[in-house]
Amino acid sequence: MVFSSMIFIWAFLPVVFILDRLAGLPGLAASEEKGRTEKKGSRRKGRTDLFRSNLLQNILLLIASLFFYAWGQPDYLWLLLVSILANYLLGWLLSCRKGALSLRVGRAAVLAAGIVVNLGILGYYKYFNFFANTLNRVCGMQLLEMRQIALPLGVSFFTFQALTYLIDLYKEKIPAEKNILNMALYFSFFPKITQGPIEKYRDFAPQLAGRRQTLKKTAEGIRRFIYGLAKKVLIADTLGACVDTIYGFEIGNVSAGFAWIAALFYSLQLYYDFSGYSDMAVGLGKMFGFSLSENFDYPYLASSITEFWRRWHMTLMSWFREYLYFPLGGSRKGKIRTYLNIFIVFMASGLWHGASWDFICWGLYHALFQVAERLGLGKLLEKTKAVKHIYACLVVCVGWVFFRAGDMLLALQYIKRMFLPWMYTASGYAVQEIVDHRAMLAFVCAVLGCGIVQKAFRRFRDSAAELVFCMVLLACSIIVMVSSTYSAFLYMNF
């Protein structure tokens, strides 16, 4: 089940939302009572009622989240449950203060076991065939047989959240979670289970027992969900259809123009697809009283690759910065070590996105430009705002070719056509056959929506005009969903 499906919008979401509101009535009454009186006894009763209503809502959301996950991949529900139980027990062991576990070496052993368990699950299901194929090629013989292993939904995301919990617990930044239901909801909360955002437990845990649902927050959540749905359905899927058509050509039919169209359209498709999902996740969180982390900050307005990665998939880069870059030494151990750490982090980022050398090279490609900017390219680009912005967009756009092609040789063929256009002019197709008026309209809207319109019309926010605009977007999205075929989110593959 995905957010942009009819069954989610017309069945799952309304049912869960109504039941959640019914379960939260005691907390709502407590909030109203608190507003009428400030007596000590009333405040205590209000807190108790709020806790009870949050508990009922948490149980409901946990059941709904497990159902949501099982709908898409029932065969791997057990894996999610095992991961929840294992990390709950590991957290309990890390919190022990008796015997050997009270010593640093004992707690370190538990943390190491937790890292091995979580990365072992991720490694087997996502990387076994990649490492087996690499080992067989290096050795020149088949040492390991390839296996038919389906990638469990959201395994990269809930694994990183599990590591966050254990590492923060080891560093004593948070207390251990005693309620396994809270732990289970943290792992499986349906708005973020398949594609994030990657929430740190220290940010999510206080909301499990202390969140309040307001009309304003609910309205904001609905608004964000509609914007995200429109991004996915009206823009990302429209551009994606053109990209898929071009990549479906024989390479001899791909002219320079088609190569550029594919690169530009895919850059916008990926942004609107993933940021659309993130908007829907944040919106759903607000509708149920949670505040989830923002994942995007208009990345195509960046004027350097370093700035781009402060704006793109922010929760992932925050995770790598806190749990990999800083432990490696960050920028505290000299320039050479800093550059090496950047390459390690982005190689890991590439591997996180996909189990192939294409993704690793994509990560190293971005690391190379970040190091170049630190070595002086950044200062050189500061002389003109226009040039540095074009530079950032061009580097990112070319990088996405590796991301989309799925094959290094094919990606290089497309890049050759982009930068040596006079050599590749022939094609058996006309541009008008592939890029129709609807696709061009989506492209123009996509460019304007990368931050230009938002900055120009700030007063439009929370106005009656925006309400009408959201209603139109929702209606258009539903019409397109009814008349089009199913289209999964791109990051579900990672």
Buried (B, 14 or more C-beta within 10 A) or exposed (E): BBBBBEEBBEEBBEEBBEBBBEBBEBBBBBBEBBEEEEEEEBBEBBBEBBBBBBBBBBBBBBBBBBBBBBBBBEEBBEBBBEBBEBBBEBBBBBBBEEEEBEEEEBBEBBBEBBBEBBBEBBBBBBBBBBEBBBEBEEEEEEEBEEEEEEBBBBBBBBBBBBBBBBBBBBEEEBEBBEBBBBBBBBBBBBBBBBBBBBBBBBEBBEBBBEBBBEEEBBBBBBBBBBBBBBBBBBBBBBBBBBBBBBBEBEEEEBBBBBBBBBBBBBBBBBBBBBBBBBBBBBBBBBBBBBBBBEBBBBBBBBBBBBBBBBBBBBBBBBBBBBBBBEEBEBBEEEEEBBBBBBBBBBBBBBBBBBBBBBBBBBBBBBBBBBBBBBEEBBEEBEEEEEEBBEBBBEBBBBBBBBBBBEEBEBBEBBBBBBEEBEEBEEBEBEEEEBBEEEBEEBBEBBBEBBBEEBEEEEEEEEEEEBEEBBEEBBEBBBEBBEEEEEBEBBBBEB
